[in-house]
């Protein structure tokens, strides 16, 4: 719907048509969790989060890429485009909502990598976590897409994430191509996929619980959420969304910033990004 530009400084954000359009998605007692922040409850807390996000990426536009509805759970893939400090940026995001009987969101989570907002816009942005990881050598021969993970096997997959069992994670995805934050192209070779996961676990100590699972006719989404402990750091809220697609795609969606810097540094970087 046409909702105009983002609220301007000094403008009443809650009455702005674009903010009202976003807020109308949520139940009055809904919770919203976004990358790198605590969960916000109710429209009084969700509204300012929306206003702040629109203030940072004023021309944000996105198109849907994939939708799976499974019972009350709806998972919405999207491709975001925006201008930040004169730089055009684009990045994928997964929105996961649990809906009430009236269609309003009772619980919403957003999975995306905030590092892409900083990477090309700030000279002092941290180097990407997965810098230098790519396929080398010949890619394996094309093979039929392996079957998507079954619900019955999810407890074992959760255990593999929490125990940093790279072999188990890779074994259950077969020859699927791996896409994730920091990659310019999907990884097709076993060595590159192993290197990607090893880099992740070398930096992150995750403690996950099972989240929502959405199984569609061609695509499955699996959510893990809990905490991550950085080296020499405290546990912070963290989550990963896995997408298993019909063409042999294995996609990971998560925020790398908590793995690259402490909260004070992240706050300072975003304050710099928000400055004129």
KOLVEX-935780 format. One record per residue (C-alpha): residue number from 0; residue in one letter; x, y, z. Coordinates in steps of 0.02 Angstrom, whole numbers, plus 50000, padded with zeros to 5 digits. Layout:
BEGIN
<torro><i>NUM</i><aa>A</aa><px>X</px><py>Y</py><pz>Z</pz></torro>
...
REM end
This chain:
BEGIN
<torro><i>0</i><aa>X</aa><px>50000</px><py>50000</py><pz>50000</pz></torro>
<torro><i>1</i><aa>X</aa><px>50063</px><py>50178</py><pz>49973</pz></torro>
<torro><i>2</i><aa>X</aa><px>50128</px><py>50236</py><pz>50142</pz></torro>
<torro><i>3</i><aa>X</aa><px>50243</px><py>50377</py><pz>50091</pz></torro>
<torro><i>4</i><aa>X</aa><px>50416</px><py>50414</py><pz>50154</pz></torro>
<torro><i>5</i><aa>X</aa><px>50483</px><py>50377</py><pz>50327</pz></torro>
<torro><i>6</i><aa>X</aa><px>50439</px><py>50496</py><pz>50471</pz></torro>
<torro><i>7</i><aa>X</aa><px>50543</px><py>50653</py><pz>50474</pz></torro>
<torro><i>8</i><aa>X</aa><px>50631</px><py>50717</py><pz>50632</pz></torro>
<torro><i>9</i><aa>X</aa><px>50502</px><py>50799</py><pz>50745</pz></torro>
<torro><i>10</i><aa>X</aa><px>50356</px><py>50716</py><pz>50658</pz></torro>
<torro><i>11</i><aa>X</aa><px>50235</px><py>50612</py><pz>50762</pz></torro>
<torro><i>12</i><aa>X</aa><px>50292</px><py>50439</py><pz>50712</pz></torro>
<torro><i>13</i><aa>X</aa><px>50146</px><py>50341</py><pz>50780</pz></torro>
<torro><i>14</i><aa>X</aa><px>50025</px><py>50439</py><pz>50670</pz></torro>
<torro><i>15</i><aa>X</aa><px>50131</px><py>50422</py><pz>50514</pz></torro>
<torro><i>16</i><aa>X</aa><px>50041</px><py>50313</py><pz>50384</pz></torro>
<torro><i>17</i><aa>X</aa><px>50193</px><py>50203</py><pz>50355</pz></torro>
<torro><i>18</i><aa>X</aa><px>50217</px><py>50168</py><pz>50540</pz></torro>
<torro><i>19</i><aa>X</aa><px>50030</px><py>50136</py><pz>50562</pz></torro>
<torro><i>20</i><aa>X</aa><px>50034</px><py>50014</py><pz>50416</pz></torro>
<torro><i>21</i><aa>X</aa><px>50174</px><py>49914</py><pz>50499</pz></torro>
<torro><i>22</i><aa>X</aa><px>50096</px><py>49921</py><pz>50672</pz></torro>
<torro><i>23</i><aa>X</aa><px>49931</px><py>49857</py><pz>50605</pz></torro>
<torro><i>24</i><aa>X</aa><px>50017</px><py>49690</py><pz>50575</pz></torro>
<torro><i>25</i><aa>X</aa><px>50039</px><py>49664</py><pz>50763</pz></torro>
<torro><i>26</i><aa>X</aa><px>49921</px><py>49614</py><pz>50902</pz></torro>
<torro><i>27</i><aa>X</aa><px>49915</px><py>49741</py><pz>51043</pz></torro>
<torro><i>28</i><aa>X</aa><px>50014</px><py>49622</py><pz>51156</pz></torro>
<torro><i>29</i><aa>X</aa><px>50131</px><py>49554</py><pz>51021</pz></torro>
<torro><i>30</i><aa>X</aa><px>50317</px><py>49527</py><pz>51042</pz></torro>
<torro><i>31</i><aa>X</aa><px>50448</px><py>49573</py><pz>50913</pz></torro>
<torro><i>32</i><aa>X</aa><px>50627</px><py>49511</py><pz>50914</pz></torro>
<torro><i>33</i><aa>X</aa><px>50751</px><py>49580</py><pz>50789</pz></torro>
<torro><i>34</i><aa>X</aa><px>50934</px><py>49546</py><pz>50761</pz></torro>
<torro><i>35</i><aa>X</aa><px>51041</px><py>49611</py><pz>50903</pz></torro>
<torro><i>36</i><aa>X</aa><px>50905</px><py>49671</py><pz>51020</pz></torro>
<torro><i>37</i><aa>X</aa><px>50797</px><py>49614</py><pz>51162</pz></torro>
<torro><i>38</i><aa>X</aa><px>50618</px><py>49562</py><pz>51127</pz></torro>
<torro><i>39</i><aa>X</aa><px>50496</px><py>49709</py><pz>51126</pz></torro>
<torro><i>40</i><aa>X</aa><px>50318</px><py>49686</py><pz>51189</pz></torro>
<torro><i>41</i><aa>X</aa><px>50163</px><py>49781</py><pz>51137</pz></torro>
<torro><i>42</i><aa>X</aa><px>50139</px><py>49918</py><pz>51010</pz></torro>
<torro><i>43</i><aa>X</aa><px>50207</px><py>50049</py><pz>51131</pz></torro>
<torro><i>44</i><aa>X</aa><px>50378</px><py>49964</py><pz>51119</pz></torro>
<torro><i>45</i><aa>X</aa><px>50366</px><py>49898</py><pz>50941</pz></torro>
<torro><i>46</i><aa>X</aa><px>50319</px><py>50069</py><pz>50871</pz></torro>
<torro><i>47</i><aa>X</aa><px>50482</px><py>50156</py><pz>50919</pz></torro>
<torro><i>48</i><aa>X</aa><px>50581</px><py>50009</py><pz>50849</pz></torro>
<torro><i>49</i><aa>X</aa><px>50492</px><py>50030</py><pz>50682</pz></torro>
<torro><i>50</i><aa>X</aa><px>50520</px><py>50219</py><pz>50684</pz></torro>
<torro><i>51</i><aa>X</aa><px>50706</px><py>50196</py><pz>50722</pz></torro>
<torro><i>52</i><aa>X</aa><px>50726</px><py>50068</py><pz>50583</pz></torro>
<torro><i>53</i><aa>X</aa><px>50639</px><py>50180</py><pz>50456</pz></torro>
<torro><i>54</i><aa>X</aa><px>50746</px><py>50325</py><pz>50512</pz></torro>
<torro><i>55</i><aa>X</aa><px>50903</px><py>50225</py><pz>50475</pz></torro>
<torro><i>56</i><aa>X</aa><px>50845</px><py>50158</py><pz>50305</pz></torro>
<torro><i>57</i><aa>X</aa><px>50721</px><py>50289</py><pz>50248</pz></torro>
<torro><i>58</i><aa>X</aa><px>50693</px><py>50220</py><pz>50074</pz></torro>
<torro><i>59</i><aa>X</aa><px>50681</px><py>50036</py><pz>50125</pz></torro>
<torro><i>60</i><aa>X</aa><px>50588</px><py>49932</py><pz>49996</pz></torro>
<torro><i>61</i><aa>X</aa><px>50571</px><py>49745</py><pz>49987</pz></torro>
<torro><i>62</i><aa>X</aa><px>50493</px><py>49610</py><pz>49883</pz></torro>
<torro><i>63</i><aa>X</aa><px>50436</px><py>49441</py><pz>49942</pz></torro>
<torro><i>64</i><aa>X</aa><px>50541</px><py>49292</py><pz>49888</pz></torro>
<torro><i>65</i><aa>X</aa><px>50457</px><py>49143</py><pz>49971</pz></torro>
<torro><i>66</i><aa>X</aa><px>50309</px><py>49118</py><pz>50088</pz></torro>
<torro><i>67</i><aa>X</aa><px>50269</px><py>48962</py><pz>50188</pz></torro>
<torro><i>68</i><aa>X</aa><px>50114</px><py>48953</py><pz>50298</pz></torro>
<torro><i>69</i><aa>X</aa><px>50101</px><py>48804</py><pz>50415</pz></torro>
<torro><i>70</i><aa>X</aa><px>49961</px><py>48813</py><pz>50541</pz></torro>
<torro><i>71</i><aa>X</aa><px>49978</px><py>48975</py><pz>50636</pz></torro>
<torro><i>72</i><aa>X</aa><px>50161</px><py>48998</py><pz>50583</pz></torro>
<torro><i>73</i><aa>X</aa><px>50201</px><py>49104</py><pz>50431</pz></torro>
<torro><i>74</i><aa>X</aa><px>50379</px><py>49124</py><pz>50367</pz></torro>
<torro><i>75</i><aa>X</aa><px>50409</px><py>49261</py><pz>50240</pz></torro>
<torro><i>76</i><aa>X</aa><px>50570</px><py>49277</py><pz>50141</pz></torro>
<torro><i>77</i><aa>X</aa><px>50610</px><py>49449</py><pz>50072</pz></torro>
<torro><i>78</i><aa>X</aa><px>50744</px><py>49542</py><pz>49974</pz></torro>
<torro><i>79</i><aa>X</aa><px>50778</px><py>49713</py><pz>50050</pz></torro>
<torro><i>80</i><aa>X</aa><px>50847</px><py>49864</py><pz>49959</pz></torro>
<torro><i>81</i><aa>X</aa><px>50892</px><py>50032</py><pz>50036</pz></torro>
<torro><i>82</i><aa>X</aa><px>51013</px><py>50178</py><pz>50028</pz></torro>
<torro><i>83</i><aa>X</aa><px>51127</px><py>50207</py><pz>50178</pz></torro>
<torro><i>84</i><aa>X</aa><px>51243</px><py>50357</py><pz>50178</pz></torro>
<torro><i>85</i><aa>X</aa><px>51230</px><py>50365</py><pz>49989</pz></torro>
<torro><i>86</i><aa>X</aa><px>51272</px><py>50180</py><pz>49965</pz></torro>
<torro><i>87</i><aa>X</aa><px>51147</px><py>50062</py><pz>49885</pz></torro>
<torro><i>88</i><aa>X</aa><px>51134</px><py>49904</py><pz>49987</pz></torro>
<torro><i>89</i><aa>X</aa><px>51033</px><py>49745</py><pz>49965</pz></torro>
<torro><i>90</i><aa>X</aa><px>51015</px><py>49595</py><pz>50078</pz></torro>
<torro><i>91</i><aa>X</aa><px>50898</px><py>49448</py><pz>50116</pz></torro>
<torro><i>92</i><aa>X</aa><px>50791</px><py>49433</py><pz>50271</pz></torro>
<torro><i>93</i><aa>X</aa><px>50673</px><py>49306</py><pz>50346</pz></torro>
<torro><i>94</i><aa>X</aa><px>50520</px><py>49362</py><pz>50444</pz></torro>
<torro><i>95</i><aa>X</aa><px>50441</px><py>49229</py><pz>50555</pz></torro>
<torro><i>96</i><aa>X</aa><px>50269</px><py>49266</py><pz>50628</pz></torro>
<torro><i>97</i><aa>X</aa><px>50147</px><py>49168</py><pz>50735</pz></torro>
<torro><i>98</i><aa>X</aa><px>49970</px><py>49228</py><pz>50699</pz></torro>
<torro><i>99</i><aa>X</aa><px>49815</px><py>49236</py><pz>50806</pz></torro>
<torro><i>100</i><aa>X</aa><px>49640</px><py>49192</py><pz>50749</pz></torro>
<torro><i>101</i><aa>X</aa><px>49614</px><py>49368</py><pz>50681</pz></torro>
<torro><i>102</i><aa>X</aa><px>49773</px><py>49362</py><pz>50576</pz></torro>
<torro><i>103</i><aa>X</aa><px>49872</px><py>49482</py><pz>50686</pz></torro>
<torro><i>104</i><aa>X</aa><px>50050</px><py>49434</py><pz>50733</pz></torro>
<torro><i>105</i><aa>X</aa><px>50065</px><py>49373</py><pz>50912</pz></torro>
<torro><i>106</i><aa>X</aa><px>50252</px><py>49340</py><pz>50900</pz></torro>
<torro><i>107</i><aa>X</aa><px>50373</px><py>49400</py><pz>50767</pz></torro>
<torro><i>108</i><aa>X</aa><px>50558</px><py>49368</py><pz>50739</pz></torro>
<torro><i>109</i><aa>X</aa><px>50672</px><py>49441</py><pz>50604</pz></torro>
<torro><i>110</i><aa>X</aa><px>50829</px><py>49356</py><pz>50541</pz></torro>
<torro><i>111</i><aa>X</aa><px>50955</px><py>49459</py><pz>50441</pz></torro>
<torro><i>112</i><aa>X</aa><px>51138</px><py>49511</py><pz>50447</pz></torro>
<torro><i>113</i><aa>X</aa><px>51162</px><py>49691</py><pz>50505</pz></torro>
<torro><i>114</i><aa>X</aa><px>51345</px><py>49688</py><pz>50453</pz></torro>
<torro><i>115</i><aa>X</aa><px>51291</px><py>49723</py><pz>50274</pz></torro>
<torro><i>116</i><aa>X</aa><px>51226</px><py>49893</py><pz>50332</pz></torro>
<torro><i>117</i><aa>X</aa><px>51399</px><py>49940</py><pz>50394</pz></torro>
<torro><i>118</i><aa>X</aa><px>51515</px><py>49848</py><pz>50276</pz></torro>
<torro><i>119</i><aa>X</aa><px>51516</px><py>49971</py><pz>50131</pz></torro>
<torro><i>120</i><aa>X</aa><px>51462</px><py>50127</py><pz>50223</pz></torro>
<torro><i>121</i><aa>X</aa><px>51582</px><py>50149</py><pz>50370</pz></torro>
<torro><i>122</i><aa>X</aa><px>51772</px><py>50147</py><pz>50353</pz></torro>
<torro><i>123</i><aa>X</aa><px>51793</px><py>50072</py><pz>50527</pz></torro>
<torro><i>124</i><aa>X</aa><px>51668</px><py>49931</py><pz>50504</pz></torro>
<torro><i>125</i><aa>X</aa><px>51735</px><py>49763</py><pz>50563</pz></torro>
<torro><i>126</i><aa>X</aa><px>51796</px><py>49640</py><pz>50432</pz></torro>
<torro><i>127</i><aa>X</aa><px>51664</px><py>49511</py><pz>50387</pz></torro>
<torro><i>128</i><aa>X</aa><px>51666</px><py>49351</py><pz>50487</pz></torro>
<torro><i>129</i><aa>X</aa><px>51674</px><py>49239</py><pz>50334</pz></torro>
<torro><i>130</i><aa>X</aa><px>51797</px><py>49342</py><pz>50232</pz></torro>
<torro><i>131</i><aa>X</aa><px>51896</px><py>49232</py><pz>50112</pz></torro>
<torro><i>132</i><aa>X</aa><px>51784</px><py>49078</py><pz>50120</pz></torro>
<torro><i>133</i><aa>X</aa><px>51735</px><py>49017</py><pz>49947</pz></torro>
<torro><i>134</i><aa>X</aa><px>51741</px><py>48860</py><pz>49841</pz></torro>
<torro><i>135</i><aa>X</aa><px>51909</px><py>48807</py><pz>49773</pz></torro>
<torro><i>136</i><aa>X</aa><px>51936</px><py>48667</py><pz>49651</pz></torro>
<torro><i>137</i><aa>X</aa><px>51803</px><py>48585</py><pz>49545</pz></torro>
<torro><i>138</i><aa>X</aa><px>51625</px><py>48582</py><pz>49607</pz></torro>
<torro><i>139</i><aa>X</aa><px>51545</px><py>48412</py><pz>49630</pz></torro>
<torro><i>140</i><aa>X</aa><px>51438</px><py>48345</py><pz>49490</pz></torro>
<torro><i>141</i><aa>X</aa><px>51257</px><py>48398</py><pz>49495</pz></torro>
<torro><i>142</i><aa>X</aa><px>51149</px><py>48275</py><pz>49589</pz></torro>
<torro><i>143</i><aa>X</aa><px>50964</px><py>48264</py><pz>49630</pz></torro>
<torro><i>144</i><aa>X</aa><px>50916</px><py>48373</py><pz>49778</pz></torro>
<torro><i>145</i><aa>X</aa><px>50920</px><py>48271</py><pz>49939</pz></torro>
<torro><i>146</i><aa>X</aa><px>50758</px><py>48256</py><pz>50036</pz></torro>
<torro><i>147</i><aa>X</aa><px>50720</px><py>48398</py><pz>50154</pz></torro>
<torro><i>148</i><aa>X</aa><px>50745</px><py>48365</py><pz>50341</pz></torro>
<torro><i>149</i><aa>X</aa><px>50600</px><py>48278</py><pz>50423</pz></torro>
<torro><i>150</i><aa>X</aa><px>50521</px><py>48340</py><pz>50584</pz></torro>
<torro><i>151</i><aa>X</aa><px>50566</px><py>48178</py><pz>50671</pz></torro>
<torro><i>152</i><aa>X</aa><px>50751</px><py>48214</py><pz>50645</pz></torro>
<torro><i>153</i><aa>X</aa><px>50751</px><py>48390</py><pz>50715</pz></torro>
<torro><i>154</i><aa>X</aa><px>50802</px><py>48344</py><pz>50894</pz></torro>
<torro><i>155</i><aa>X</aa><px>50961</px><py>48268</py><pz>50823</pz></torro>
<torro><i>156</i><aa>X</aa><px>50992</px><py>48423</py><pz>50718</pz></torro>
<torro><i>157</i><aa>X</aa><px>50969</px><py>48535</py><pz>50870</pz></torro>
<torro><i>158</i><aa>X</aa><px>51095</px><py>48428</py><pz>50963</pz></torro>
<torro><i>159</i><aa>X</aa><px>51217</px><py>48446</py><pz>50818</pz></torro>
<torro><i>160</i><aa>X</aa><px>51207</px><py>48636</py><pz>50825</pz></torro>
<torro><i>161</i><aa>X</aa><px>51230</px><py>48642</py><pz>51013</pz></torro>
<torro><i>162</i><aa>X</aa><px>51374</px><py>48518</py><pz>51013</pz></torro>
<torro><i>163</i><aa>X</aa><px>51460</px><py>48599</py><pz>50862</pz></torro>
<torro><i>164</i><aa>X</aa><px>51452</px><py>48435</py><pz>50767</pz></torro>
<torro><i>165</i><aa>X</aa><px>51495</px><py>48494</py><pz>50592</pz></torro>
<torro><i>166</i><aa>X</aa><px>51498</px><py>48318</py><pz>50524</pz></torro>
<torro><i>167</i><aa>X</aa><px>51319</px><py>48286</py><pz>50578</pz></torro>
<torro><i>168</i><aa>X</aa><px>51257</px><py>48452</py><pz>50510</pz></torro>
<torro><i>169</i><aa>X</aa><px>51337</px><py>48419</py><pz>50341</pz></torro>
<torro><i>170</i><aa>X</aa><px>51287</px><py>48237</py><pz>50333</pz></torro>
<torro><i>171</i><aa>X</aa><px>51103</px><py>48281</py><pz>50349</pz></torro>
<torro><i>172</i><aa>X</aa><px>51112</px><py>48409</py><pz>50208</pz></torro>
<torro><i>173</i><aa>X</aa><px>51198</px><py>48297</py><pz>50082</pz></torro>
<torro><i>174</i><aa>X</aa><px>51253</px><py>48392</py><pz>49927</pz></torro>
<torro><i>175</i><aa>X</aa><px>51145</px><py>48545</py><pz>49961</pz></torro>
<torro><i>176</i><aa>X</aa><px>51223</px><py>48712</py><pz>49913</pz></torro>
<torro><i>177</i><aa>X</aa><px>51255</px><py>48821</py><pz>50065</pz></torro>
<torro><i>178</i><aa>X</aa><px>51211</px><py>49006</py><pz>50065</pz></torro>
<torro><i>179</i><aa>X</aa><px>51234</px><py>49119</py><pz>50216</pz></torro>
<torro><i>180</i><aa>X</aa><px>51294</px><py>49288</py><pz>50279</pz></torro>
<torro><i>181</i><aa>X</aa><px>51458</px><py>49346</py><pz>50207</pz></torro>
<torro><i>182</i><aa>X</aa><px>51454</px><py>49236</py><pz>50052</pz></torro>
<torro><i>183</i><aa>X</aa><px>51459</px><py>49305</py><pz>49875</pz></torro>
<torro><i>184</i><aa>X</aa><px>51398</px><py>49140</py><pz>49803</pz></torro>
<torro><i>185</i><aa>X</aa><px>51329</px><py>48976</py><pz>49871</pz></torro>
<torro><i>186</i><aa>X</aa><px>51459</px><py>48849</py><pz>49926</pz></torro>
<torro><i>187</i><aa>X</aa><px>51454</px><py>48687</py><pz>49827</pz></torro>
<torro><i>188</i><aa>X</aa><px>51607</px><py>48594</py><pz>49890</pz></torro>
<torro><i>189</i><aa>X</aa><px>51612</px><py>48496</py><pz>50051</pz></torro>
<torro><i>190</i><aa>X</aa><px>51776</px><py>48579</py><pz>50103</pz></torro>
<torro><i>191</i><aa>X</aa><px>51705</px><py>48756</py><pz>50087</pz></torro>
<torro><i>192</i><aa>X</aa><px>51546</px><py>48713</py><pz>50180</pz></torro>
<torro><i>193</i><aa>X</aa><px>51648</px><py>48636</py><pz>50320</pz></torro>
<torro><i>194</i><aa>X</aa><px>51761</px><py>48789</py><pz>50326</pz></torro>
<torro><i>195</i><aa>X</aa><px>51609</px><py>48903</py><pz>50340</pz></torro>
<torro><i>196</i><aa>X</aa><px>51537</px><py>48808</py><pz>50488</pz></torro>
<torro><i>197</i><aa>X</aa><px>51708</px><py>48792</py><pz>50569</pz></torro>
<torro><i>198</i><aa>X</aa><px>51733</px><py>48981</py><pz>50561</pz></torro>
<torro><i>199</i><aa>X</aa><px>51562</px><py>49004</py><pz>50641</pz></torro>
<torro><i>200</i><aa>X</aa><px>51594</px><py>48884</py><pz>50785</pz></torro>
<torro><i>201</i><aa>X</aa><px>51770</px><py>48951</py><pz>50813</pz></torro>
<torro><i>202</i><aa>X</aa><px>51688</px><py>49118</py><pz>50854</pz></torro>
<torro><i>203</i><aa>X</aa><px>51518</px><py>49072</py><pz>50926</pz></torro>
<torro><i>204</i><aa>X</aa><px>51465</px><py>48963</py><pz>51071</pz></torro>
<torro><i>205</i><aa>X</aa><px>51279</px><py>48938</py><pz>51041</pz></torro>
<torro><i>206</i><aa>X</aa><px>51147</px><py>48868</py><pz>51157</pz></torro>
<torro><i>207</i><aa>X</aa><px>50989</px><py>48843</py><pz>51056</pz></torro>
<torro><i>208</i><aa>X</aa><px>50812</px><py>48785</py><pz>51083</pz></torro>
<torro><i>209</i><aa>X</aa><px>50695</px><py>48730</py><pz>50947</pz></torro>
<torro><i>210</i><aa>X</aa><px>50587</px><py>48868</py><pz>50875</pz></torro>
<torro><i>211</i><aa>X</aa><px>50453</px><py>48860</py><pz>50743</pz></torro>
<torro><i>212</i><aa>X</aa><px>50453</px><py>48741</py><pz>50596</pz></torro>
<torro><i>213</i><aa>X</aa><px>50358</px><py>48783</py><pz>50436</pz></torro>
<torro><i>214</i><aa>X</aa><px>50341</px><py>48644</py><pz>50308</pz></torro>
<torro><i>215</i><aa>X</aa><px>50274</px><py>48693</py><pz>50137</pz></torro>
<torro><i>216</i><aa>X</aa><px>50248</px><py>48595</py><pz>49978</pz></torro>
<torro><i>217</i><aa>X</aa><px>50424</px><py>48632</py><pz>49916</pz></torro>
<torro><i>218</i><aa>X</aa><px>50515</px><py>48723</py><pz>50057</pz></torro>
<torro><i>219</i><aa>X</aa><px>50550</px><py>48695</py><pz>50241</pz></torro>
<torro><i>220</i><aa>X</aa><px>50602</px><py>48826</py><pz>50369</pz></torro>
<torro><i>221</i><aa>X</aa><px>50678</px><py>48776</py><pz>50536</pz></torro>
<torro><i>222</i><aa>X</aa><px>50711</px><py>48902</py><pz>50675</pz></torro>
<torro><i>223</i><aa>X</aa><px>50837</px><py>48889</py><pz>50816</pz></torro>
<torro><i>224</i><aa>X</aa><px>50846</px><py>49024</py><pz>50949</pz></torro>
<torro><i>225</i><aa>X</aa><px>50932</px><py>49053</py><pz>51114</pz></torro>
<torro><i>226</i><aa>X</aa><px>51099</px><py>49135</py><pz>51152</pz></torro>
<torro><i>227</i><aa>X</aa><px>51274</px><py>49152</py><pz>51084</pz></torro>
<torro><i>228</i><aa>X</aa><px>51428</px><py>49183</py><pz>51190</pz></torro>
<torro><i>229</i><aa>X</aa><px>51566</px><py>49280</py><pz>51105</pz></torro>
<torro><i>230</i><aa>X</aa><px>51748</px><py>49249</py><pz>51148</pz></torro>
<torro><i>231</i><aa>X</aa><px>51776</px><py>49340</py><pz>51314</pz></torro>
<torro><i>232</i><aa>X</aa><px>51595</px><py>49397</py><pz>51313</pz></torro>
<torro><i>233</i><aa>X</aa><px>51426</px><py>49372</py><pz>51395</pz></torro>
<torro><i>234</i><aa>X</aa><px>51283</px><py>49272</py><pz>51319</pz></torro>
<torro><i>235</i><aa>X</aa><px>51173</px><py>49379</py><pz>51206</pz></torro>
<torro><i>236</i><aa>X</aa><px>51008</px><py>49338</py><pz>51117</pz></torro>
<torro><i>237</i><aa>X</aa><px>51040</px><py>49249</py><pz>50953</pz></torro>
<torro><i>238</i><aa>X</aa><px>50954</px><py>49140</py><pz>50826</pz></torro>
<torro><i>239</i><aa>X</aa><px>50971</px><py>49054</py><pz>50658</pz></torro>
<torro><i>240</i><aa>X</aa><px>50841</px><py>49017</py><pz>50526</pz></torro>
<torro><i>241</i><aa>X</aa><px>50877</px><py>48873</py><pz>50407</pz></torro>
<torro><i>242</i><aa>X</aa><px>50790</px><py>48861</py><pz>50239</pz></torro>
<torro><i>243</i><aa>X</aa><px>50789</px><py>48701</py><pz>50138</pz></torro>
<torro><i>244</i><aa>X</aa><px>50729</px><py>48735</py><pz>49961</pz></torro>
<torro><i>245</i><aa>X</aa><px>50665</px><py>48628</py><pz>49818</pz></torro>
<torro><i>246</i><aa>X</aa><px>50820</px><py>48645</py><pz>49709</pz></torro>
<torro><i>247</i><aa>X</aa><px>50949</px><py>48586</py><pz>49834</pz></torro>
<torro><i>248</i><aa>X</aa><px>50967</px><py>48752</py><pz>49928</pz></torro>
<torro><i>249</i><aa>X</aa><px>51024</px><py>48757</py><pz>50109</pz></torro>
<torro><i>250</i><aa>X</aa><px>51017</px><py>48936</py><pz>50171</pz></torro>
<torro><i>251</i><aa>X</aa><px>51064</px><py>49009</py><pz>50340</pz></torro>
<torro><i>252</i><aa>X</aa><px>51000</px><py>49177</py><pz>50404</pz></torro>
<torro><i>253</i><aa>X</aa><px>51079</px><py>49257</py><pz>50558</pz></torro>
<torro><i>254</i><aa>X</aa><px>51164</px><py>49415</py><pz>50618</pz></torro>
<torro><i>255</i><aa>X</aa><px>51355</px><py>49412</py><pz>50619</pz></torro>
<torro><i>256</i><aa>X</aa><px>51379</px><py>49574</py><pz>50716</pz></torro>
<torro><i>257</i><aa>X</aa><px>51364</px><py>49495</py><pz>50890</pz></torro>
<torro><i>258</i><aa>X</aa><px>51507</px><py>49380</py><pz>50836</pz></torro>
<torro><i>259</i><aa>X</aa><px>51617</px><py>49524</py><pz>50777</pz></torro>
<torro><i>260</i><aa>X</aa><px>51603</px><py>49656</py><pz>50913</pz></torro>
<torro><i>261</i><aa>X</aa><px>51539</px><py>49691</py><pz>51088</pz></torro>
<torro><i>262</i><aa>X</aa><px>51378</px><py>49787</py><pz>51115</pz></torro>
<torro><i>263</i><aa>X</aa><px>51464</px><py>49951</py><pz>51154</pz></torro>
<torro><i>264</i><aa>X</aa><px>51558</px><py>49946</py><pz>50989</pz></torro>
<torro><i>265</i><aa>X</aa><px>51401</px><py>49897</py><pz>50894</pz></torro>
<torro><i>266</i><aa>X</aa><px>51304</px><py>50042</py><pz>50973</pz></torro>
<torro><i>267</i><aa>X</aa><px>51443</px><py>50163</py><pz>50925</pz></torro>
<torro><i>268</i><aa>X</aa><px>51445</px><py>50100</py><pz>50745</pz></torro>
<torro><i>269</i><aa>X</aa><px>51258</px><py>50123</py><pz>50726</pz></torro>
<torro><i>270</i><aa>X</aa><px>51264</px><py>50294</py><pz>50805</pz></torro>
<torro><i>271</i><aa>X</aa><px>51394</px><py>50340</py><pz>50673</pz></torro>
<torro><i>272</i><aa>X</aa><px>51284</px><py>50265</py><pz>50538</pz></torro>
<torro><i>273</i><aa>X</aa><px>51133</px><py>50365</py><pz>50596</pz></torro>
<torro><i>274</i><aa>X</aa><px>51231</px><py>50528</py><pz>50599</pz></torro>
<torro><i>275</i><aa>X</aa><px>51220</px><py>50649</py><pz>50455</pz></torro>
REM end
